[in-house]
């Protein structure tokens, strides 16, 4: 039972630190956030902080990794069902409703690295899936298609985020589906 109590306490501490860091990132870049500020905001002592993380960037990495792991599960499920429109809509809906995720993605000092993590996480899964369903002569063709799809999609999503999510997730999902519809055609010729 002691393990469960400690596990719950550990999860609660990490959640408090995540929430506090995200709150601090609203006003300053990660490079300016100190462990002292973070501990004060989370209302925990420094020793407790150092039991879980070694610096503030480590907390941010933890948040990003947690999101990427959840997204990886969603990508695997999407590839299994091949329901890409539903997958896109679910991701966009989550972005609109999850203020923390939205904040990480829009934070200028974390955005490029975080988006790169997402692209890299999904890369092997999607390329492997495409190798099974498309008869292509070279893997390079798939790499170009993946690069186009991810870069273009993230640019549209970034514009949506920068416009304060004015459009609904359904509208953005439709835009993404229409823009990327040519990828299937490209891979079949």
N, CA, C and O of each residue as an XYZ file, in Angstrom:
756
protein
N       0.813     -1.194      0.000
C       0.000      0.000      0.000
C       0.859      1.262      0.000
O       0.473      2.281     -0.573
N       2.006      1.192      0.634
C       2.857      2.367      0.702
C       3.278      2.815     -0.701
O       3.386      4.012     -0.964
N       3.513      1.870     -1.587
C       3.910      2.199     -2.953
C       2.810      2.993     -3.651
O       3.087      3.983     -4.328
N       1.559      2.556     -3.485
C       0.448      3.282     -4.103
C       0.347      4.708     -3.573
O       0.119      5.649     -4.334
N       0.519      4.857     -2.267
C       0.444      6.185     -1.670
C       1.546      7.077     -2.240
O       1.295      8.227     -2.600
N       2.758      6.545     -2.320
C       3.869      7.312     -2.870
C       3.672      7.594     -4.353
O       4.014      8.674     -4.834
N       3.117      6.621     -5.080
C       2.875      6.809     -6.497
C       1.847      7.924     -6.713
O       2.029      8.774     -7.584
N       0.780      7.922     -5.929
C      -0.223      8.982     -6.022
C       0.383     10.331     -5.667
O       0.136     11.331     -6.341
N       1.163     10.349     -4.625
C       1.803     11.590     -4.191
C       2.763     12.089     -5.281
O       2.817     13.285     -5.568
N       3.503     11.180     -5.870
C       4.431     11.543     -6.936
C       3.684     12.124     -8.137
O       4.097     13.134     -8.706
N       2.579     11.476     -8.515
C       1.781     11.979     -9.642
C       1.210     13.360     -9.339
O       1.185     14.235    -10.205
N       0.755     13.546     -8.109
C       0.204     14.840     -7.720
C       1.292     15.918     -7.749
O       1.058     17.025     -8.234
N       2.464     15.598     -7.235
C       3.577     16.557     -7.233
C       3.945     16.935     -8.664
O       4.134     18.113     -8.967
N       4.048     15.944     -9.539
C       4.395     16.230    -10.938
C       3.324     17.077    -11.604
O       3.640     17.977    -12.383
N       2.066     16.799    -11.308
C       0.977     17.601    -11.875
C       1.064     19.040    -11.385
O       0.883     19.976    -12.164
N       1.338     19.216    -10.104
C       1.453     20.566     -9.552
C       2.612     21.320    -10.206
O       2.494     22.509    -10.504
N       3.711     20.637    -10.426
C       4.860     21.269    -11.075
C       4.570     21.583    -12.543
O       4.959     22.637    -13.045
N       3.896     20.678    -13.216
C       3.521     20.928    -14.613
C       2.623     22.153    -14.708
O       2.868     23.048    -15.517
N       1.599     22.189    -13.892
C       0.664     23.313    -13.912
C       1.369     24.629    -13.587
O       1.118     25.654    -14.220
N       2.243     24.583    -12.603
C       2.967     25.788    -12.205
C       3.889     26.263    -13.326
O       3.963     27.460    -13.607
N       4.588     25.333    -13.963
C       5.486     25.718    -15.049
C       4.701     26.339    -16.198
O       5.098     27.369    -16.742
N       3.613     25.726    -16.558
C       2.807     26.264    -17.657
C       2.280     27.657    -17.331
O       2.176     28.513    -18.210
N       1.956     27.870    -16.087
C       1.499     29.200    -15.660
C       2.645     30.206    -15.783
O       2.440     31.321    -16.264
N       3.830     29.825    -15.357
C       4.984     30.726    -15.432
C       5.397     31.014    -16.880
O       5.856     32.113    -17.191
N       5.233     30.033    -17.751
C       5.610     30.216    -19.153
C       4.726     31.231    -19.880
O       5.078     31.697    -20.963
N       3.603     31.567    -19.300
C       2.747     32.589    -19.910
C       3.437     33.944    -19.916
O       3.175     34.775    -20.787
N       4.312     34.168    -18.951
C       4.922     35.484    -18.782
C       6.420     35.544    -19.042
O       6.990     36.632    -19.128
N       7.062     34.387    -19.168
C       8.506     34.404    -19.365
C       8.962     33.138    -20.081
O       8.292     32.107    -20.013
N      10.095     33.212    -20.763
C      10.606     32.021    -21.447
C      11.152     31.012    -20.440
O      11.462     31.361    -19.301
N      11.261     29.794    -20.861
C      11.747     28.723    -19.991
C      13.144     29.041    -19.451
O      13.472     28.652    -18.330
N      13.944     29.722    -20.212
C      15.305     30.051    -19.775
C      15.323     31.004    -18.574
O      16.330     31.095    -17.873
N      14.240     31.698    -18.340
C      14.156     32.643    -17.218
C      13.448     32.063    -15.990
O      13.491     32.655    -14.912
N      12.802     30.914    -16.153
C      12.084     30.300    -15.031
C      13.088     29.588    -14.131
O      13.865     28.750    -14.589
N      13.061     29.929    -12.856
C      13.986     29.308    -11.904
C      13.264     28.215    -11.115
O      12.036     28.192    -11.028
N      14.053     27.322    -10.550
C      13.501     26.270     -9.695
C      12.796     26.912     -8.498
O      11.739     26.448     -8.071
N      13.381     27.966     -7.969
C      12.774     28.654     -6.831
C      11.380     29.178     -7.191
O      10.427     28.974     -6.439
N      11.263     29.844     -8.326
C       9.957     30.354     -8.773
C       8.959     29.214     -8.948
O       7.806     29.299     -8.525
N       9.429     28.160     -9.573
C       8.563     27.015     -9.853
C       8.066     26.380     -8.553
O       6.887     26.052     -8.428
N       8.959     26.213     -7.601
C       8.570     25.621     -6.313
C       7.582     26.508     -5.562
O       6.626     26.019     -4.961
N       7.822     27.808     -5.602
C       6.897     28.736     -4.951
C       5.523     28.674     -5.599
O       4.503     28.647     -4.911
N       5.502     28.651     -6.921
C       4.234     28.613     -7.649
C       3.492     27.303     -7.388
O       2.268     27.299     -7.254
N       4.219     26.202     -7.316
C       3.606     24.886     -7.097
C       3.351     24.611     -5.617
O       2.666     23.650     -5.266
N       3.903     25.456     -4.760
C       3.779     25.311     -3.316
C       4.375     23.991     -2.824
O       3.768     23.251     -2.049
N       5.592     23.732     -3.311
C       6.346     22.560     -2.845
C       7.754     23.021     -2.495
O       8.184     24.093     -2.921
N       8.472     22.216     -1.720
C       9.828     22.617     -1.380
C      10.818     22.111     -2.435
O      10.516     21.217     -3.225
N      11.991     22.709     -2.416
C      13.001     22.387     -3.433
C      13.451     20.923     -3.364
O      13.718     20.307     -4.396
N      13.534     20.378     -2.168
C      13.949     18.975     -2.034
C      12.952     18.064     -2.751
O      13.347     17.107     -3.416
N      11.676     18.361     -2.614
C      10.654     17.574     -3.305
C      10.814     17.726     -4.810
O      10.719     16.749     -5.552
N      11.055     18.948     -5.256
C      11.287     19.178     -6.687
C      12.414     18.284     -7.191
O      12.259     17.581     -8.189
N      13.552     18.315     -6.494
C      14.719     17.565     -6.948
C      14.557     16.051     -6.801
O      15.365     15.296     -7.342
N      13.548     15.601     -6.092
C      13.232     14.169     -6.072
C      12.621     13.721     -7.395
O      12.628     12.532     -7.714
N      12.092     14.667     -8.163
C      11.390     14.336     -9.410
C      12.082     14.860    -10.665
O      12.049     14.207    -11.709
N      12.701     16.018    -10.573
C      13.303     16.663    -11.741
C      14.637     17.277    -11.364
O      14.917     17.500    -10.187
N      15.462     17.550    -12.369
C      16.746     18.161    -12.060
C      16.809     19.643    -12.417
O      17.679     20.357    -11.918
N      15.892     20.124    -13.283
C      15.789     21.560    -13.544
C      14.449     21.856    -14.216
O      13.654     20.948    -14.456
N      14.208     23.121    -14.516
C      12.911     23.499    -15.080
C      12.725     22.959    -16.497
O      11.613     22.595    -16.878
N      13.783     22.905    -17.262
C      13.689     22.338    -18.620
C      13.297     20.862    -18.562
O      12.594     20.367    -19.442
N      13.743     20.178    -17.547
C      13.395     18.772    -17.377
C      11.890     18.608    -17.152
O      11.299     17.628    -17.604
N      11.279     19.553    -16.462
C       9.822     19.531    -16.267
C       9.131     19.720    -17.616
O       8.175     19.014    -17.938
N       9.620     20.672    -18.393
C       9.038     20.908    -19.716
C       9.197     19.683    -20.610
O       8.263     19.306    -21.319
N      10.360     19.067    -20.581
C      10.582     17.840    -21.358
C       9.609     16.743    -20.927
O       9.083     16.007    -21.762
N       9.379     16.644    -19.632
C       8.436     15.658    -19.102
C       7.030     15.903    -19.661
O       6.349     14.960    -20.064
N       6.601     17.156    -19.685
C       5.281     17.512    -20.232
C       5.206     17.126    -21.704
O       4.222     16.535    -22.149
N       6.240     17.459    -22.448
C       6.269     17.153    -23.880
C       6.269     15.648    -24.130
O       5.547     15.153    -24.995
N       7.080     14.932    -23.370
C       7.148     13.475    -23.540
C       5.809     12.815    -23.215
O       5.376     11.893    -23.907
N       5.173     13.287    -22.176
C       3.866     12.757    -21.789
C       2.855     12.960    -22.926
O       2.094     12.054    -23.266
N       2.863     14.149    -23.496
C       1.955     14.411    -24.614
C       2.296     13.537    -25.819
O       1.400     12.972    -26.447
N       3.573     13.423    -26.144
C       3.983     12.611    -27.295
C       3.600     11.142    -27.120
O       3.190     10.491    -28.081
N       3.729     10.625    -25.920
C       3.337      9.229    -25.666
C       1.838      9.031    -25.889
O       1.419      8.038    -26.483
N       1.038      9.978    -25.411
C      -0.413      9.896    -25.629
C      -0.745     10.010    -27.116
O      -1.609      9.294    -27.622
N      -0.060     10.906    -27.804
C      -0.294     11.085    -29.232
C       0.125      9.838    -30.014
O      -0.526      9.462    -30.989
N       1.200      9.209    -29.588
C       1.679      7.996    -30.258
C       0.604      6.909    -30.208
O       0.375      6.219    -31.201
N      -0.046      6.757    -29.074
C      -1.130      5.784    -28.949
C      -2.262      6.118    -29.914
O      -2.828      5.233    -30.555
N      -2.583      7.410    -30.010
C      -3.637      7.835    -30.929
C      -3.250      7.577    -32.381
O      -4.092      7.164    -33.178
N      -1.988      7.815    -32.738
C      -1.522      7.561    -34.104
C      -1.622      6.074    -34.415
O      -2.081      5.700    -35.494
N      -1.202      5.226    -33.493
C      -1.277      3.774    -33.694
C      -2.734      3.343    -33.891
O      -3.032      2.541    -34.776
N      -3.629      3.871    -33.076
C      -5.052      3.540    -33.225
C      -5.589      4.017    -34.565
O      -6.346      3.304    -35.223
N      -5.199      5.223    -34.972
C      -5.649      5.775    -36.254
C      -5.162      4.908    -37.407
O      -5.921      4.639    -38.338
N      -3.912      4.469    -37.360
C      -3.384      3.634    -38.429
C      -4.100      2.286    -38.483
O      -4.277      1.709    -39.556
N      -4.508      1.794    -37.319
C      -5.239      0.527    -37.265
C      -6.626      0.631    -37.874
O      -7.093     -0.298    -38.534
N      -7.282      1.757    -37.652
C      -8.644      1.940    -38.178
C      -8.655      2.676    -39.502
O      -9.647      2.648    -40.230
N      -7.539      3.341    -39.814
C      -7.394      4.150    -41.023
C      -8.441      5.268    -41.082
O      -8.828      5.704    -42.167
N      -8.894      5.727    -39.914
C      -9.884      6.799    -39.853
C      -9.162      8.128    -39.628
O      -9.193      8.694    -38.535
N      -8.519      8.605    -40.675
C      -7.712      9.819    -40.589
C      -8.550     11.050    -40.272
O      -8.135     11.852    -39.435
N      -9.722     11.243    -40.904
C     -10.519     12.437    -40.564
C     -10.892     12.519    -39.084
O     -10.841     13.598    -38.494
N     -11.262     11.396    -38.485
C     -11.612     11.396    -37.064
C     -10.385     11.695    -36.207
O     -10.475     12.422    -35.217
N      -9.235     11.132    -36.592
C      -7.988     11.376    -35.876
C      -7.645     12.868    -35.885
O      -7.338     13.443    -34.841
N      -7.697     13.482    -37.048
C      -7.375     14.910    -37.173
C      -8.330     15.737    -36.322
O      -7.904     16.632    -35.592
N      -9.616     15.437    -36.417
C     -10.613     16.174    -35.645
C     -10.375     16.019    -34.142
O     -10.483     16.993    -33.396
N     -10.057     14.813    -33.696
C      -9.779     14.582    -32.271
C      -8.574     15.392    -31.788
O      -8.610     15.971    -30.702
N      -7.521     15.433    -32.582
C      -6.316     16.187    -32.207
C      -6.637     17.673    -32.120
O      -6.247     18.337    -31.160
N      -7.342     18.194    -33.108
C      -7.677     19.621    -33.115
C      -8.621     19.988    -31.972
O      -8.486     21.050    -31.365
N      -9.564     19.114    -31.686
C     -10.489     19.355    -30.577
C      -9.731     19.387    -29.253
O      -9.996     20.226    -28.392
N      -8.786     18.463    -29.105
C      -7.976     18.428    -27.891
C      -7.144     19.702    -27.767
O      -7.007     20.260    -26.679
N      -6.587     20.159    -28.896
C      -5.790     21.383    -28.864
C      -6.632     22.574    -28.433
O      -6.166     23.430    -27.681
N      -7.854     22.626    -28.901
C      -8.707     23.764    -28.561
C      -9.152     23.717    -27.100
O      -9.277     24.756    -26.452
N      -9.388     22.523    -26.591
C      -9.923     22.411    -25.229
C      -8.850     22.318    -24.148
O      -9.113     22.659    -22.995
N      -7.660     21.869    -24.492
C      -6.596     21.681    -23.501
C      -5.703     22.917    -23.453
O      -4.821     23.091    -24.295
N      -5.940     23.766    -22.466
C      -5.191     25.025    -22.386
C      -3.698     24.787    -22.207
O      -2.892     25.582    -22.689
N      -3.314     23.723    -21.531
C      -1.893     23.446    -21.328
C      -1.218     23.037    -22.633
O      -0.132     23.518    -22.956
N      -1.858     22.161    -23.370
C      -1.306     21.736    -24.648
C      -1.203     22.933    -25.585
O      -0.181     23.134    -26.240
N      -2.248     23.709    -25.640
C      -2.278     24.909    -26.465
C      -1.117     25.826    -26.095
O      -0.458     26.385    -26.972
N      -0.872     25.976    -24.821
C       0.197     26.854    -24.357
C       1.575     26.339    -24.751
O       2.435     27.121    -25.155
N       1.790     25.044    -24.639
C       3.090     24.478    -25.015
C       3.322     24.672    -26.503
O       4.414     25.053    -26.925
N       2.303     24.412    -27.287
C       2.439     24.502    -28.736
C       2.660     25.947    -29.180
O       3.402     26.187    -30.132
N       2.040     26.895    -28.520
C       2.162     28.294    -28.945
C       3.330     29.020    -28.295
O       3.664     30.128    -28.714
N       3.949     28.442    -27.301
C       5.067     29.095    -26.610
C       6.248     29.203    -27.573
O       6.789     28.188    -28.013
N       6.641     30.416    -27.896
C       7.671     30.656    -28.905
C       8.998     29.972    -28.604
O       9.701     29.553    -29.523
N       9.346     29.856    -27.324
C      10.654     29.274    -27.022
C      10.625     27.747    -26.938
O      11.677     27.126    -26.790
N       9.459     27.137    -27.028
C       9.394     25.677    -26.998
C       8.806     25.102    -28.277
O       9.025     23.929    -28.581
N       8.064     25.905    -29.032
C       7.329     25.405    -30.186
C       8.190     24.626    -31.191
O       7.843     23.487    -31.506
N       9.289     25.179    -31.707
C      10.033     24.440    -32.742
C      10.501     23.064    -32.274
O      10.374     22.082    -33.006
N      11.037     22.992    -31.068
C      11.533     21.714    -30.550
C      10.397     20.730    -30.325
O      10.521     19.548    -30.646
N       9.284     21.218    -29.770
C       8.149     20.355    -29.476
C       7.511     19.823    -30.764
O       7.187     18.639    -30.857
N       7.334     20.694    -31.745
C       6.763     20.240    -33.013
C       7.679     19.219    -33.679
O       7.202     18.258    -34.281
N       8.984     19.422    -33.575
C       9.932     18.461    -34.140
C       9.794     17.107    -33.439
O       9.877     16.068    -34.093
N       9.586     17.103    -32.131
C       9.380     15.854    -31.392
C       8.144     15.119    -31.906
O       8.166     13.902    -32.093
N       7.081     15.860    -32.128
C       5.845     15.248    -32.613
C       6.062     14.642    -33.995
O       5.659     13.509    -34.256
N       6.703     15.407    -34.875
C       6.957     14.912    -36.236
C       7.825     13.661    -36.196
O       7.542     12.687    -36.893
N       8.875     13.679    -35.390
C       9.763     12.521    -35.289
C       9.065     11.312    -34.685
O       9.294     10.179    -35.107
N       8.204     11.560    -33.688
C       7.501     10.459    -33.029
C       6.626      9.706    -34.028
O       6.597      8.475    -34.024
N       5.921     10.432    -34.874
C       4.980      9.797    -35.800
C       5.652      9.283    -37.071
O       5.074      8.462    -37.784
N       6.842      9.745    -37.359
C       7.516      9.425    -38.620
C       7.566      7.936    -38.928
O       7.010      7.494    -39.933
N       8.218      7.168    -38.085
C       8.404      5.739    -38.372
C       7.071      4.995    -38.457
O       6.905      4.097    -39.283
N       6.125      5.374    -37.600
C       4.817      4.718    -37.624
C       4.105      4.941    -38.959
O       3.571      4.002    -39.550
N       4.101      6.167    -39.419
C       3.382      6.486    -40.652
C       4.119      5.960    -41.875
O       3.489      5.411    -42.778
N       5.430      6.114    -41.926
C       6.200      5.595    -43.066
C       6.022      4.078    -43.175
O       5.827      3.558    -44.274
N       6.086      3.371    -42.058
C       5.883      1.910    -42.081
C       4.493      1.557    -42.599
O       4.331      0.622    -43.383
N       3.510      2.303    -42.161
C       2.130      2.077    -42.613
C       2.015      2.329    -44.117
O       1.417      1.532    -44.839
N       2.580      3.422    -44.579
C       2.520      3.733    -46.009
C       3.251      2.686    -46.848
O       2.816      2.367    -47.954
N       4.361      2.148    -46.328
C       5.086      1.108    -47.071
C       4.197     -0.116    -47.315
O       4.324     -0.794    -48.334
N       3.301     -0.387    -46.369
C       2.406     -1.534    -46.508
C       1.276     -1.290    -47.504
O       0.846     -2.213    -48.196
N       0.799     -0.059    -47.575
C      -0.395      0.183    -48.393
C      -0.125      0.813    -49.763
O      -0.978      0.744    -50.648
N       1.046      1.424    -49.949
C       1.369      2.026    -51.242
C       2.513      1.272    -51.888
O       3.488      0.915    -51.226
N       2.394      1.038    -53.150
C       3.447      0.365    -53.913
C       4.358      1.440    -54.505
O       4.150      1.903    -55.626
N       5.366      1.824    -53.730
C       6.283      2.858    -54.191
C       7.634      2.234    -54.523
O       8.048      1.238    -53.929
N       8.307      2.854    -55.493
C       9.602      2.323    -55.911
C      10.701      2.638    -54.906
O      11.615      1.839    -54.699
N      10.604      3.811    -54.282
C      11.621      4.184    -53.306
C      10.958      4.735    -52.039
O       9.874      5.319    -52.084
N      11.626      4.537    -50.938
C      11.149      5.073    -49.661
C      11.241      6.598    -49.669
O      10.528      7.275    -48.929
N      12.125      7.129    -50.511
C      12.309      8.577    -50.600
C      11.007      9.293    -50.979
O      10.740     10.395    -50.501
N      10.211      8.669    -51.828
C       8.926      9.253    -52.214
C       8.024      9.414    -50.981
O       7.328     10.419    -50.837
N       8.049      8.427    -50.111
C       7.275      8.501    -48.872
C       7.812      9.606    -47.956
O       7.042     10.306    -47.300
N       9.127      9.752    -47.920
C       9.746     10.788    -47.090
C       9.317     12.181    -47.546
O       9.026     13.045    -46.719
N       9.279     12.396    -48.853
C       8.836     13.692    -49.364
C       7.364     13.933    -49.010
O       6.991     15.032    -48.599
N       6.550     12.919    -49.169
C       5.126     13.056    -48.852
C       4.925     13.344    -47.369
O       4.105     14.184    -46.999
N       5.674     12.645    -46.524
C       5.561     12.861    -45.079
C       6.007     14.276    -44.709
O       5.362     14.952    -43.907
N       7.108     14.710    -45.298
C       7.606     16.055    -45.029
C       6.576     17.106    -45.428
O       6.318     18.045    -44.675
N       5.995     16.950    -46.598
C       4.977     17.891    -47.068
C       3.759     17.884    -46.139
O       3.258     18.936    -45.743
N       3.301     16.698    -45.807
C       2.112     16.564    -44.967
C       2.325     17.191    -43.585
O       1.486     17.960    -43.115
N       3.429     16.869    -42.946
C       3.639     17.361    -41.581
C       3.934     18.854    -41.549
O       3.383     19.579    -40.720
N       4.789     19.313    -42.437
C       5.139     20.731    -42.439
C       3.922     21.584    -42.782
O       3.657     22.588    -42.122
N       3.193     21.187    -43.802
C       1.997     21.932    -44.187
C       0.930     21.904    -43.110
O       0.315     22.929    -42.816
N       0.706     20.746    -42.524
C      -0.307     20.619    -41.475
C       0.046     21.464    -40.259
O      -0.811     22.146    -39.698
N       1.312     21.417    -39.856
C       1.715     22.207    -38.702
C       1.644     23.707    -38.995
O       1.366     24.499    -38.094
N       1.890     24.098    -40.232
C       1.766     25.516    -40.571
C       0.317     25.976    -40.466
O       0.038     27.059    -39.951
N      -0.605     25.147    -40.957
C      -2.027     25.488    -40.853
C      -2.437     25.547    -39.379
O      -3.122     26.482    -38.962
N      -2.026     24.566    -38.602
C      -2.378     24.529    -37.178
C      -1.772     25.732    -36.449
O      -2.415     26.337    -35.591
N      -0.537     26.069    -36.797
C       0.116     27.218    -36.172
C      -0.644     28.508    -36.486
O      -0.828     29.348    -35.605
N      -1.080     28.665    -37.719
C      -1.860     29.847    -38.095
C      -3.158     29.890    -37.295
O      -3.570     30.948    -36.821
N      -3.789     28.747    -37.152
C      -5.038     28.643    -36.377
C      -4.794     29.052    -34.919
O      -5.574     29.810    -34.343
N      -3.720     28.548    -34.337
C      -3.386     28.895    -32.956
C      -3.085     30.382    -32.814
O      -3.521     31.028    -31.862
N      -2.337     30.912    -33.770
C      -1.998     32.335    -33.727
C      -3.221     33.231    -33.935
O      -3.218     34.391    -33.526
N      -4.259     32.696    -34.567
C      -5.524     33.422    -34.759
C      -6.483     33.185    -33.591
O      -7.686     33.416    -33.707
N      -5.936     32.721    -32.465
C      -6.727     32.469    -31.254
C      -7.856     31.468    -31.462
O      -8.929     31.608    -30.875
N      -7.619     30.468    -32.290
C      -8.550     29.353    -32.492
C      -9.947     29.838    -32.910
O     -10.959     29.312    -32.446
N      -9.988     30.842    -33.787
C     -11.275     31.413    -34.223
C     -12.160     30.372    -34.901
O     -13.355     30.283    -34.621
N     -11.566     29.594    -35.788
C     -12.334     28.584    -36.491
C     -12.551     27.371    -35.586
O     -11.804     27.149    -34.633
N     -13.563     26.610    -35.894
C     -13.831     25.399    -35.118
C     -12.829     24.310    -35.518
O     -12.245     24.367    -36.601
N     -12.633     23.323    -34.647
C     -11.773     22.197    -35.026
C     -12.268     21.515    -36.309
O     -11.458     21.044    -37.108
N     -13.576     21.460    -36.509
C     -14.138     20.840    -37.711
C     -13.703     21.598    -38.970
O     -13.370     20.982    -39.983
N     -13.707     22.930    -38.903
C     -13.304     23.725    -40.066
C     -11.836     23.506    -40.405
O     -11.482     23.364    -41.575
N     -10.985     23.479    -39.392
C      -9.555     23.270    -39.627
C      -9.301     21.838    -40.112
O      -8.460     21.618    -40.983
N     -10.018     20.880    -39.555
C      -9.871     19.483    -40.007
C     -10.225     19.363    -41.481
O      -9.544     18.661    -42.229
N     -11.273     20.036    -41.896
C     -11.670     20.000    -43.312
C     -10.603     20.636    -44.198
O     -10.294     20.119    -45.271
N     -10.040     21.758    -43.750
C      -8.961     22.405    -44.509
C      -7.787     21.440    -44.665
O      -7.262     21.272    -45.766
N      -7.375     20.807    -43.566
C      -6.240     19.879    -43.605
C      -6.521     18.680    -44.511
O      -5.647     18.239    -45.257
N      -7.738     18.162    -44.439
C      -8.074     17.014    -45.276
C      -8.052     17.379    -46.755
O      -7.589     16.599    -47.586
N      -8.548     18.553    -47.074
C      -8.563     18.979    -48.484
C      -7.152     19.242    -48.998
O      -6.802     18.850    -50.111
N      -6.352     19.904    -48.182
C      -4.988     20.240    -48.606
C      -4.142     18.981    -48.779
O      -3.361     18.888    -49.726
N      -4.286     18.021    -47.886
C      -3.441     16.821    -47.932
C      -4.043     15.685    -48.761
O      -3.450     14.611    -48.855
N      -5.198     15.907    -49.354
C      -5.843     14.854    -50.159
C      -4.966     14.406    -51.324
O      -5.036     13.255    -51.754
N      -4.155     15.301    -51.824
C      -3.300     14.955    -52.957
C      -2.177     13.990    -52.619
O      -1.576     13.407    -53.522
N      -1.885     13.811    -51.352
C      -0.783     12.916    -50.963
C      -1.083     11.483    -51.395
O      -0.208     10.800    -51.928
N      -2.303     11.029    -51.172
C      -2.669      9.657    -51.567
C      -2.497      9.499    -53.076
O      -1.976      8.488    -53.548
N      -2.936     10.494    -53.816
C      -2.800     10.440    -55.276
C      -1.303     10.395    -55.659
O      -0.903      9.599    -56.508
N      -0.501     11.236    -55.039
C       0.928     11.283    -55.317
C       1.576      9.919    -55.056
O       2.426      9.472    -55.826
N       1.173      9.270    -53.978
C       1.787      7.984    -53.616
C       1.303      6.808    -54.462
O       1.929      5.748    -54.473
N       0.202      6.993    -55.162
C      -0.310      5.895    -56.001
C       0.137      6.001    -57.459
O      -0.115      5.090    -58.248
N       0.796      7.099    -57.823
C       1.250      7.216    -59.225
C       2.708      6.864    -59.356
O       3.257      6.907    -60.457
